[in-house]
Amino acid sequence: MNEVIFEIKGLSGTNQDGYSLKKIDFDLVKGEVHALVGEKGMGKKAFYELLLGSGDYEQGQIYIKNKNITLHLNEVKNNKISYLSDDVGLIDNFTVAENLFLLNYPSKKYSPSIDWKKINRMAKQLFDELNVEIDYNKKVYELSNEEQKIVAIAKLYLIKPEVIIMHEPTDNLGAKSIILLYKIINKMKKRGASIIYVTNEWEEALKIADRISVLSRGVIVGTMESSEAKANPRKLLNLISGWNRMESKNEDVDHYSLEVLNVVFKAAEFLTSNYELEDVLKFLVNHITKVMNSDNCIIYLIDEETDSVIDYVDYNKSKDIDAKLKRNVVIDIIKENESYYTTDNDREFKAYFTNLKNIKTIICVPVLIRSHITGLIQISYRDYYAHSEKEIMYLSTFARQVAIAIEDTRLMGNSALLQESHHRIKNNLQTIISLIKLQKKFTKKDSSKTIDDIINDIISRIKSIAAVHDLLSREKQGRSIINFKEIIKIITKFYNNNEKVNIKLILDDIFIPYNKATAIALIINELINNCYKHAFKNQNKGIVRVSCKNQNNNIVLLVSDNGHGLPESFDIDNLNSLGISIVQSIILNEFEGQIEFKNNNNKGTVVEIILPEDKLALTKWE
């Protein structure tokens, strides 16, 4: 049973601005965020001020842990109850660190004097833990209003009150600071803190609260779980005056249901014929847009193992619309594993998208296969729009249809993948023959290599090609794609038996078609092998770093070492090296990329390879 830690019974009163509360009943469970929302002028500030101990109290009782504190609010401040508003309560002429530990300064061991070094050290530890990027040595008056509020929030985290009452906590905060606030609130919740979140912004309540109560004209007119409000925001907004313009566009329920069924049946016809997954998804985004009367629909496909967005299909009613979410935002939404709803009244709204044009509302539902999230459906509207619970049910029906299409494609894909594997094996055997012929040609030019060296080079290249087939044989989803990261990891395992060299990896999840994987494996193998052969002669130890990042529509691959570096006479165009020739040929001819060899600033060599994303990865993401 949930423990009620803070309770208000029959509270009535008036604040200095003349706003009244009438017999308010409100409770707060341990470890929850309970939001109080309502439009301006409905009494939220009076609610906050009466709990603060100001205003004209008339009647009612306030309890903390079943103890009546109605007439003793000042006695429990900063101990069991703390507050947050625009009046952050910091001392201007003190530093940030001094404000954080005000009235609780640590003293030196065996001395009553204040330990200033410890204060600064603890302030740094606190800001590092919370990812607060503010100089704790600055005086408070040197900070912006936004920075001062962040310091006040960090102080709340530090003093660990049992109950925190926040009034318009996102006022004066930019999008980045709002995200930080939410993260700190979640940290507080995990520690058992309980928070009353008083706000005009119901979108914030949907995002951060566990329960939502609506205050209208000084009276609480309803309380609901946030999960219920997310599934049916129209029910929440019906409690808040002034949102009639967001009524449903789909009032003819019988006709609406018939349209949903029609789309499902047509999608089923696709599944009984020869089709590509993209064809089904294009059909669905088009018809979901029509049925939901939205202006845009996007289906994002997720890799379940890495929680990465690997592809998307979209449809816009007109060319002047764009509402594609950033990859990280898609992942954040699917982690909630429930429907998601927001409008551009959310101050972070614009920061969610790679590009946003003429959209004010988005609604998302997850696509699940056997409880695993494998995609996300997003619909968008030009105007403010509140959906009903029934509409979420319809969207969930479409999500199940997407899941069926994905699962069916996987089953077909396993068979197709086997055929493709045979085709690739044949091609790769031909590649191996060609590599051996090239090796023979280069050996004639350079007779200094021993038979062991030549055989080892050939074995190394064959192993890198075989590694790709090994990865594909472990693919459970029946897809013809491979994670760039996994190729690099499996190639580097070939070299882990050499204790002299340590390999460090910094890798993004980047998905590429199977038919590009062999070329990538050869590149990685040649570059790492080159480091082992040449970088560390006469050195006891060495480090090879491999980095692979997705940057500015390019895949940037860096292979560096801390070895001897390049000789002054180094000229890539005049090298008699089969390995470098293979790498250069693949990068320039197959991927239209760039390669550069250069000396590291400190020590060693850096090889930088830039591969255009559209020549390699599955999708181009802005």
C-alpha positions as CSV (number, residue, x, y, z in Angstrom):
1,M,0.0,0.0,0.0
2,N,1.3,3.5,-0.9
3,E,2.3,5.5,2.1
4,V,0.7,9.0,2.3
5,I,3.5,11.3,3.5
6,F,1.7,14.7,3.1
7,E,-2.0,15.4,3.3
8,I,-4.3,18.4,3.1
9,K,-7.8,18.2,4.4
10,G,-10.5,20.9,3.7
11,L,-8.0,23.8,3.3
12,S,-9.6,27.2,2.6
13,G,-8.0,30.6,2.5
14,T,-7.0,33.6,0.5
15,N,-3.7,35.0,-0.6
16,Q,-2.6,38.7,-0.8
17,D,-3.7,38.9,-4.5
18,G,-7.3,38.0,-3.5
19,Y,-7.4,34.4,-4.9
20,S,-9.2,32.0,-2.8
21,L,-9.2,28.2,-2.1
22,K,-12.3,26.3,-1.0
23,K,-12.0,23.1,1.0
24,I,-9.0,21.6,-0.8
25,D,-8.4,17.9,-0.3
26,F,-5.0,16.8,-1.6
27,D,-2.5,14.0,-0.7
28,L,1.0,13.1,-1.6
29,V,2.4,9.6,-1.6
30,K,6.0,8.9,-0.7
31,G,8.3,8.9,-3.8
32,E,5.8,10.5,-6.2
33,V,5.3,13.7,-8.1
34,H,1.7,15.0,-7.7
35,A,1.1,17.9,-10.1
36,L,-1.5,20.6,-9.5
37,V,-2.5,22.2,-12.8
38,G,-4.9,24.8,-13.9
39,E,-5.1,28.0,-15.9
40,K,-3.8,31.4,-14.6
41,G,-6.1,33.0,-11.9
42,M,-7.5,29.7,-10.7
43,G,-5.8,29.7,-7.3
44,K,-2.6,27.8,-7.8
45,K,-0.5,30.6,-6.3
46,A,-2.8,30.8,-3.3
47,F,-2.4,27.1,-2.8
48,Y,1.4,27.4,-2.9
49,E,1.4,30.5,-0.6
50,L,-0.9,28.9,2.0
51,L,1.4,25.9,2.1
52,L,4.3,28.3,2.5
53,G,2.7,29.7,5.6
54,S,1.7,33.1,4.1
55,G,-1.7,34.3,3.0
56,D,-4.9,34.4,5.0
57,Y,-5.6,30.9,6.4
58,E,-9.3,30.2,7.1
59,Q,-9.8,26.5,7.8
60,G,-8.4,23.1,7.1
61,Q,-5.6,20.8,8.3
62,I,-2.1,20.0,6.9
63,Y,-0.4,16.8,7.9
64,I,3.1,15.3,7.4
65,K,3.4,11.7,8.3
66,N,0.0,11.9,10.1
67,K,1.3,14.8,12.3
68,N,-0.7,18.0,12.2
69,I,1.6,20.9,11.1
70,T,-1.1,23.4,10.1
71,L,0.0,26.0,12.6
72,H,3.7,25.1,12.6
73,L,4.7,25.2,8.9
74,N,7.7,27.5,9.7
75,E,9.1,24.9,12.1
76,V,9.3,22.2,9.5
77,K,10.7,24.3,6.6
78,N,14.2,23.3,5.4
79,N,14.0,20.2,7.5
80,K,11.1,18.0,6.2
81,I,9.6,20.5,3.7
82,S,11.4,22.7,1.2
83,Y,10.1,25.1,-1.5
84,L,11.0,26.2,-4.9
85,S,9.7,29.3,-6.7
86,D,11.2,32.3,-8.6
87,D,12.4,33.7,-5.3
88,V,15.3,31.2,-5.0
89,G,16.4,32.5,-1.6
90,L,20.1,32.7,-2.4
91,I,22.5,35.4,-0.9
92,D,23.8,37.5,-3.7
93,N,27.3,38.3,-2.2
94,F,28.0,34.7,-1.3
95,T,29.6,32.2,-3.8
96,V,27.5,29.4,-5.2
97,A,29.4,26.9,-3.0
98,E,28.8,29.0,0.1
99,N,25.0,29.2,-0.7
100,L,24.8,25.5,-1.1
101,F,26.1,24.8,2.4
102,L,24.7,27.8,4.1
103,L,24.0,27.2,7.8
104,N,25.6,23.8,7.4
105,Y,29.2,24.5,6.8
106,P,31.6,21.6,7.4
107,S,34.4,22.5,9.9
108,K,38.0,21.4,9.9
109,K,39.0,18.4,11.9
110,Y,39.8,19.3,15.5
111,S,39.0,22.9,14.7
112,P,35.8,25.0,14.8
113,S,36.9,27.0,11.6
114,I,35.1,26.4,8.3
115,D,36.7,23.9,5.9
116,W,36.5,25.9,2.7
117,K,38.4,23.4,0.7
118,K,35.9,20.7,1.6
119,I,33.0,23.0,0.7
120,N,34.5,23.5,-2.8
121,R,35.2,19.8,-3.2
122,M,31.7,18.8,-2.1
123,A,30.2,21.5,-4.4
124,K,32.2,20.1,-7.4
125,Q,31.1,16.5,-6.5
126,L,27.4,17.7,-6.4
127,F,27.6,19.5,-9.7
128,D,29.4,16.6,-11.3
129,E,26.7,14.2,-10.1
130,L,23.9,16.4,-11.4
131,N,25.7,17.5,-14.6
132,V,25.3,21.2,-13.6
133,E,27.7,23.4,-15.7
134,I,28.0,26.4,-13.3
135,D,31.1,27.7,-11.7
136,Y,30.6,27.1,-8.0
137,N,33.2,29.8,-7.2
138,K,31.1,32.6,-8.7
139,K,29.2,35.0,-6.6
140,V,25.4,34.5,-7.0
141,Y,24.9,38.1,-8.3
142,E,27.2,37.2,-11.2
143,L,24.7,34.4,-12.3
144,S,21.7,34.8,-14.6
145,N,18.2,34.2,-13.2
146,E,18.3,30.8,-14.9
147,E,21.6,29.8,-13.3
148,Q,20.4,31.0,-9.9
149,K,17.3,28.7,-10.2
150,I,19.5,25.7,-11.2
151,V,21.6,26.4,-8.1
152,A,18.5,26.5,-5.9
153,I,17.3,23.1,-7.4
154,A,20.8,21.6,-6.8
155,K,20.5,22.8,-3.2
156,L,17.2,21.1,-2.8
157,Y,18.8,17.9,-4.0
158,L,21.7,18.4,-1.5
159,I,19.6,19.0,1.7
160,K,17.3,16.0,1.0
161,P,13.9,17.2,2.3
162,E,11.1,14.7,2.5
163,V,8.6,16.9,0.8
164,I,9.3,19.6,-1.9
165,I,6.7,22.1,-3.0
166,M,7.5,23.6,-6.4
167,H,5.6,26.6,-7.9
168,E,6.1,27.1,-11.7
169,P,9.5,25.3,-11.5
170,T,10.3,25.8,-15.2
171,D,9.8,29.6,-15.2
172,N,13.0,31.4,-16.3
173,L,14.5,28.1,-17.5
174,G,15.6,27.3,-21.1
175,A,15.1,23.9,-22.7
176,K,18.4,22.5,-21.6
177,S,17.8,23.5,-18.0
178,I,14.3,22.1,-18.1
179,I,15.7,18.7,-19.1
180,L,18.2,19.0,-16.2
181,L,15.4,19.9,-13.8
182,Y,13.4,16.7,-14.8
183,K,16.5,14.6,-14.4
184,I,17.1,16.0,-10.9
185,I,13.4,15.5,-10.0
186,N,13.7,11.8,-11.0
187,K,16.8,11.4,-8.9
188,M,15.0,12.9,-6.0
189,K,12.1,10.5,-6.5
190,K,14.4,7.5,-6.6
191,R,15.8,8.6,-3.2
192,G,12.2,8.7,-1.8
193,A,11.5,12.4,-2.0
194,S,7.9,13.5,-2.6
195,I,7.1,16.5,-4.8
196,I,4.1,18.8,-5.3
197,Y,4.5,20.3,-8.7
198,V,2.3,23.4,-9.1
199,T,2.1,24.7,-12.7
200,N,0.1,26.4,-15.4
201,E,1.6,24.0,-18.0
202,W,-0.3,20.8,-18.1
203,E,2.1,19.5,-20.7
204,E,4.8,19.5,-18.0
205,A,2.5,17.6,-15.7
206,L,2.0,14.9,-18.3
207,K,5.8,14.5,-18.6
208,I,6.9,14.6,-15.0
209,A,4.0,13.7,-12.7
210,D,2.6,10.4,-11.4
211,R,-0.7,12.0,-10.6
212,I,-2.4,15.2,-11.8
213,S,-5.0,17.2,-10.0
214,V,-6.8,20.1,-11.7
215,L,-7.6,23.3,-9.8
216,S,-10.4,25.5,-11.2
217,R,-11.8,28.6,-9.5
218,G,-10.2,27.6,-6.2
219,V,-11.6,24.1,-6.2
220,I,-10.0,20.8,-7.2
221,V,-12.3,19.5,-9.9
222,G,-10.6,16.1,-10.5
223,T,-7.6,13.9,-10.0
224,M,-6.2,11.3,-12.4
225,E,-3.2,9.1,-12.9
226,S,-0.8,10.5,-15.4
227,S,-1.0,7.3,-17.4
228,E,-4.7,7.9,-17.8
229,A,-4.2,11.5,-18.8
230,K,-1.6,10.5,-21.4
231,A,-3.9,8.0,-22.9
232,N,-6.8,10.4,-22.9
233,P,-5.6,14.0,-22.6
234,R,-9.1,15.2,-23.7
235,K,-10.4,14.0,-20.3
236,L,-7.8,16.1,-18.6
237,L,-8.4,19.1,-20.8
238,N,-12.1,18.9,-20.3
239,L,-11.3,19.7,-16.6
240,I,-9.3,22.7,-17.7
241,S,-11.3,25.5,-19.2
242,G,-10.5,27.1,-22.6
243,W,-9.5,24.0,-24.6
244,N,-12.7,23.5,-26.6
245,R,-10.7,24.2,-29.8
246,M,-9.0,20.9,-29.2
247,E,-12.1,18.7,-29.6
248,S,-11.9,15.6,-31.7
249,K,-11.7,15.7,-35.4
250,N,-13.1,12.2,-35.5
251,E,-16.6,12.4,-33.9
252,D,-18.3,9.9,-36.3
253,V,-17.1,6.9,-34.3
254,D,-18.9,4.2,-36.4
255,H,-17.4,5.6,-39.6
256,Y,-14.1,6.0,-37.9
257,S,-14.0,2.4,-36.7
258,L,-15.0,1.2,-40.2
259,E,-12.0,3.1,-41.7
260,V,-9.6,1.5,-39.2
261,L,-10.9,-2.0,-40.0
262,N,-10.6,-1.2,-43.7
263,V,-6.9,-0.2,-43.4
264,V,-6.2,-3.4,-41.3
265,F,-7.8,-5.6,-44.0
266,K,-5.9,-3.9,-46.8
267,A,-2.7,-4.3,-44.8
268,A,-3.5,-8.0,-44.4
269,E,-3.8,-8.3,-48.2
270,F,-0.2,-7.0,-48.4
271,L,0.9,-9.7,-46.0
272,T,-0.5,-12.5,-48.1
273,S,1.3,-11.3,-51.3
274,N,4.9,-10.8,-52.3
275,Y,5.9,-7.5,-50.7
276,E,8.7,-5.5,-49.1
277,L,8.4,-4.2,-45.6
278,E,8.8,-0.7,-46.8
279,D,5.8,-1.1,-49.1
280,V,3.6,-2.1,-46.2
281,L,4.9,0.8,-44.0
282,K,4.4,3.3,-46.8
283,F,0.8,2.1,-47.1
284,L,0.2,2.3,-43.4
285,V,1.7,5.8,-42.9
286,N,-0.4,7.1,-45.7
287,H,-3.7,5.6,-44.4
288,I,-3.0,6.3,-40.7
289,T,-2.7,9.9,-41.6
290,K,-6.0,9.8,-43.4
291,V,-7.9,7.8,-40.7
292,M,-6.5,9.8,-37.8
293,N,-7.1,13.0,-39.7
294,S,-3.6,14.1,-38.9
295,D,-1.2,16.1,-41.1
296,N,1.8,13.7,-40.9
297,C,2.7,10.1,-39.9
298,I,6.1,8.6,-39.3
299,I,7.0,5.0,-38.4
300,Y,10.4,4.6,-36.8
301,L,12.1,1.2,-36.8
302,I,14.2,0.3,-33.7
303,D,17.0,-2.2,-33.3
304,E,16.0,-4.1,-30.1
305,E,19.5,-5.1,-29.0
306,T,21.0,-1.6,-29.1
307,D,18.0,0.6,-28.8
308,S,19.0,2.5,-31.9
309,V,16.8,4.0,-34.7
310,I,17.7,2.2,-37.9
311,D,15.2,3.5,-40.3
312,Y,11.9,5.4,-40.8
313,V,9.1,5.8,-43.2
314,D,7.0,9.0,-43.3
315,Y,4.1,10.6,-45.1
316,N,3.1,14.3,-45.1
317,K,-0.2,15.7,-46.4
318,S,1.6,18.7,-47.8
319,K,5.2,19.8,-48.5
320,D,5.3,22.6,-45.9
321,I,5.3,20.1,-43.0
322,D,8.2,18.5,-41.2
323,A,8.2,16.9,-37.8
324,K,10.9,14.2,-37.7
325,L,12.1,13.5,-34.1
326,K,15.8,13.3,-33.3
327,R,17.1,9.8,-32.8
328,N,17.7,10.2,-29.1
329,V,14.2,11.6,-28.5
330,V,12.7,8.6,-30.3
331,I,14.7,6.3,-27.9
332,D,13.7,8.4,-24.8
333,I,10.0,8.1,-25.8
334,I,10.0,4.3,-26.4
335,K,11.7,3.7,-23.1
336,E,8.5,4.9,-21.4
337,N,6.7,2.1,-23.2
338,E,3.4,4.0,-23.3
339,S,1.6,6.5,-25.5
340,Y,3.2,10.0,-25.6
341,Y,1.6,13.3,-26.2
342,T,2.9,16.9,-26.3
343,T,2.3,20.3,-28.0
344,D,4.4,23.3,-28.7
345,N,3.3,24.8,-25.4
346,D,6.0,22.5,-24.1
347,R,9.0,24.8,-24.0
348,E,11.3,22.0,-25.1
349,F,9.1,21.1,-28.1
350,K,11.3,22.6,-30.8
351,A,14.4,20.9,-29.4
352,Y,12.8,17.4,-30.0
353,F,13.1,17.6,-33.8
354,T,15.7,17.5,-36.5
355,N,13.6,20.0,-38.3
356,L,10.1,21.4,-37.4
357,K,7.7,23.1,-39.7
358,N,4.0,24.0,-39.1
359,I,3.4,21.3,-36.4
360,K,1.9,22.0,-33.0
361,T,0.9,18.6,-31.6
362,I,2.4,15.1,-31.8
363,I,1.1,11.8,-30.5
364,C,3.2,8.6,-30.4
365,V,2.5,4.9,-29.6
366,P,5.1,2.1,-29.4
367,V,5.2,-0.9,-31.7
368,L,5.8,-4.1,-29.7
369,I,6.6,-7.7,-30.7
370,R,6.3,-10.1,-27.8
371,S,6.8,-7.2,-25.3
372,H,9.9,-5.9,-27.1
373,I,9.7,-2.5,-28.6
374,T,10.6,-2.6,-32.2
375,G,9.2,0.7,-33.5
376,L,7.3,3.9,-32.9
377,I,4.3,5.4,-34.7
378,Q,4.1,9.2,-34.6
379,I,1.2,11.3,-35.9
380,S,1.4,15.1,-36.0
381,Y,-1.1,18.0,-36.3
382,R,-0.8,21.5,-37.5
383,D,-3.0,22.8,-34.7
384,Y,-3.5,22.0,-31.1
385,Y,-5.3,18.6,-30.8
386,A,-6.3,16.4,-27.9
387,H,-7.0,12.8,-28.6
388,S,-9.4,10.5,-26.8
389,E,-8.7,7.1,-25.3
390,K,-10.5,5.4,-28.2
391,E,-8.2,7.1,-30.7
392,I,-5.2,5.7,-28.8
393,M,-6.8,2.3,-29.0
394,Y,-7.0,2.8,-32.8
395,L,-3.4,3.9,-33.0
396,S,-2.5,0.8,-31.0
397,T,-4.4,-1.3,-33.5
398,F,-2.2,0.2,-36.3
399,A,0.9,-0.5,-34.2
400,R,0.0,-4.2,-33.9
401,Q,-0.4,-4.2,-37.7
402,V,3.1,-2.7,-38.1
403,A,4.4,-5.3,-35.7
404,I,2.8,-8.1,-37.7
405,A,4.4,-6.7,-40.9
406,I,7.8,-6.6,-39.2
407,E,7.5,-10.0,-37.8
408,D,6.3,-11.5,-41.1
409,T,9.2,-9.8,-42.9
410,R,11.6,-11.3,-40.4
411,L,10.3,-14.8,-41.1
412,M,10.6,-14.3,-44.9
413,G,13.9,-12.6,-44.3
414,N,15.4,-15.6,-42.7
415,S,14.8,-17.6,-45.9
416,A,15.9,-14.7,-48.1
417,L,19.0,-14.1,-45.9
418,L,20.1,-17.7,-46.4
419,Q,19.9,-17.2,-50.2
420,E,21.7,-14.0,-49.9
421,S,24.4,-15.6,-47.7
422,H,25.1,-18.2,-50.3
423,H,25.4,-15.5,-52.9
424,R,27.7,-13.5,-50.7
425,I,29.8,-16.5,-49.9
426,K,30.3,-17.1,-53.6
427,N,31.3,-13.5,-54.1
428,N,33.6,-13.5,-51.1
429,L,35.3,-16.6,-52.3
430,Q,36.0,-14.8,-55.5
431,T,37.2,-11.9,-53.5
432,I,39.6,-14.2,-51.7
433,I,40.9,-15.5,-55.0
434,S,41.5,-12.0,-56.2
435,L,43.3,-11.0,-53.0
436,I,45.6,-14.0,-53.3
437,K,46.4,-13.1,-56.9
438,L,47.1,-9.5,-55.8
439,Q,49.3,-10.9,-53.0
440,K,51.3,-12.9,-55.6
441,K,51.7,-9.8,-57.7
442,F,52.9,-7.6,-54.8
443,T,55.2,-10.4,-53.6
444,K,57.1,-10.3,-56.9
445,K,57.8,-6.6,-56.3
446,D,58.9,-7.1,-52.7
447,S,60.9,-10.3,-52.3
448,S,61.9,-9.4,-48.7
449,K,58.7,-11.0,-47.3
450,T,58.9,-14.6,-46.0
451,I,56.5,-17.3,-46.8
452,D,55.1,-17.1,-43.2
453,D,54.5,-13.3,-43.7
454,I,52.6,-13.9,-46.9
455,I,50.5,-16.8,-45.6
456,N,49.7,-14.8,-42.4
457,D,48.5,-11.8,-44.4
458,I,46.2,-14.1,-46.5
459,I,44.9,-15.8,-43.4
460,S,44.2,-12.5,-41.7
461,R,42.2,-11.2,-44.7
462,I,40.2,-14.5,-45.0
463,K,39.4,-14.3,-41.2
464,S,38.1,-10.8,-41.6
465,I,35.7,-12.0,-44.4
466,A,34.7,-15.0,-42.4
467,A,33.9,-12.8,-39.4
468,V,31.2,-11.1,-41.4
469,H,29.5,-14.4,-42.1
470,D,29.8,-15.4,-38.5
471,L,28.0,-12.2,-37.5
472,L,25.2,-12.8,-40.0
473,S,24.8,-16.4,-38.8
474,R,23.9,-15.0,-35.4
475,E,21.4,-12.6,-36.7
476,K,18.1,-13.5,-35.1
477,Q,15.8,-11.0,-36.8
478,G,16.2,-12.1,-40.3
479,R,17.5,-8.7,-41.5
480,S,20.2,-8.1,-44.1
481,I,22.0,-5.5,-41.9
482,I,25.0,-5.5,-39.6
483,N,26.1,-3.1,-36.9
484,F,29.3,-1.4,-37.8
485,K,30.3,-1.6,-34.2
486,E,30.0,-5.4,-34.1
487,I,32.3,-5.7,-37.2
488,I,35.0,-3.7,-35.5
489,K,34.6,-5.6,-32.2
490,I,34.9,-9.0,-33.9
491,I,37.9,-8.0,-35.9
492,T,39.8,-6.6,-32.9
493,K,39.3,-9.9,-31.1
494,F,41.7,-11.5,-33.6
495,Y,44.5,-9.3,-32.0
496,N,43.6,-9.7,-28.3
497,N,46.1,-12.4,-27.8
498,N,49.0,-9.9,-28.1
499,E,49.6,-8.6,-24.6
500,K,52.0,-6.0,-26.0
501,V,49.2,-3.9,-27.6
502,N,46.1,-2.7,-25.9
503,I,43.1,-1.9,-28.2
504,K,40.6,0.8,-27.0
505,L,37.2,1.2,-28.8
506,I,34.9,4.2,-28.9
507,L,32.0,3.2,-31.2
508,D,28.5,4.3,-32.2
509,D,25.8,2.0,-33.3
510,I,25.7,2.4,-37.1
511,F,23.7,-0.1,-39.2
512,I,24.9,-0.9,-42.7
513,P,23.7,-3.3,-45.4
514,Y,25.2,-6.8,-45.3
515,N,26.6,-6.3,-48.8
516,K,28.9,-3.5,-47.5
517,A,30.1,-5.4,-44.5
518,T,33.0,-7.4,-46.1
519,A,34.6,-4.2,-47.4
520,I,34.4,-2.6,-44.0
521,A,35.9,-5.7,-42.3
522,L,38.8,-5.6,-44.8
523,I,39.5,-1.9,-44.0
524,I,39.4,-2.4,-40.2
525,N,41.6,-5.5,-40.4
526,E,44.2,-3.9,-42.6
527,L,44.5,-0.8,-40.5
528,I,44.8,-2.6,-37.2
529,N,47.2,-5.2,-38.7
530,N,49.3,-2.3,-40.0
531,C,49.6,-0.8,-36.5
532,Y,50.7,-4.2,-35.1
533,K,53.3,-4.7,-37.8
534,H,54.9,-1.2,-37.9
535,A,53.9,1.1,-35.1
536,F,55.5,-0.5,-32.1
537,K,58.9,-1.8,-33.2
538,N,61.3,-1.8,-30.3
539,Q,58.5,-0.6,-27.9
540,N,57.5,-2.7,-24.9
541,K,53.8,-1.6,-25.0
542,G,51.4,0.2,-27.3
543,I,47.9,1.4,-27.6
544,V,45.6,1.3,-30.7
545,R,42.5,3.4,-30.6
546,V,39.6,2.7,-32.9
547,S,36.8,5.3,-33.0
548,C,33.7,5.2,-35.2
549,K,31.1,8.1,-35.1
550,N,28.2,9.4,-37.0
551,Q,28.9,13.1,-37.7
552,N,27.3,15.5,-40.1
553,N,25.9,12.9,-42.5
554,N,29.3,11.1,-42.6
555,I,30.7,8.0,-40.8
556,V,34.0,9.0,-39.4
557,L,36.4,6.2,-38.6
558,L,39.7,6.9,-36.8
559,V,42.4,4.4,-36.2
560,S,45.3,5.8,-34.2
561,D,48.3,4.5,-32.3
562,N,51.0,5.8,-29.9
563,G,53.8,4.3,-31.8
564,H,56.7,5.7,-33.9
565,G,54.6,7.7,-36.3
566,L,55.0,8.1,-40.0
567,P,58.5,8.4,-41.6
568,E,59.3,11.7,-43.3
569,S,59.4,10.0,-46.6
570,F,55.8,8.6,-46.3
571,D,53.8,8.9,-49.5
572,I,50.6,6.9,-49.7
573,D,50.6,7.1,-53.5
574,N,54.0,5.5,-53.8
575,L,53.7,2.7,-51.2
576,N,54.4,-0.9,-52.2
577,S,51.7,-2.2,-49.8
578,L,48.9,-4.5,-50.7
579,G,47.0,-3.7,-47.5
580,I,47.0,0.0,-47.9
581,S,46.2,-0.4,-51.6
582,I,43.1,-2.5,-50.7
583,V,42.0,0.1,-48.1
584,Q,42.5,3.0,-50.5
585,S,40.7,1.3,-53.3
586,I,37.6,0.4,-51.2
587,I,37.3,3.9,-49.7
588,L,37.8,5.8,-52.9
589,N,36.1,3.6,-55.4
590,E,33.3,1.8,-53.5
591,F,32.3,4.4,-50.9
592,E,33.5,7.7,-52.6
593,G,35.1,8.5,-49.3
594,Q,38.3,10.1,-48.1
595,I,41.4,8.8,-46.3
596,E,44.2,10.6,-44.6
597,F,47.4,9.4,-42.9
598,K,49.0,11.9,-40.4
599,N,51.2,12.0,-37.4
600,N,49.5,12.3,-34.1
601,N,50.2,15.6,-32.2
602,N,51.7,13.7,-29.3
603,K,53.1,10.4,-30.6
604,G,52.1,7.9,-33.3
605,T,49.9,7.8,-36.3
606,V,46.3,8.7,-37.0
607,V,44.4,7.3,-40.0
608,E,41.2,9.3,-40.6
609,I,38.5,7.8,-42.9
610,I,35.4,9.7,-43.9
611,L,32.6,7.7,-45.5
612,P,29.5,9.5,-46.8
613,E,26.5,8.1,-44.9
614,D,24.3,7.8,-48.0
615,K,26.9,5.5,-49.6
616,L,27.0,3.2,-46.6
617,A,24.3,3.5,-43.9
618,L,20.7,2.5,-44.2
619,T,19.2,6.0,-44.0
620,K,20.2,9.6,-44.2
621,W,19.2,11.3,-40.9
622,E,19.4,15.0,-40.8
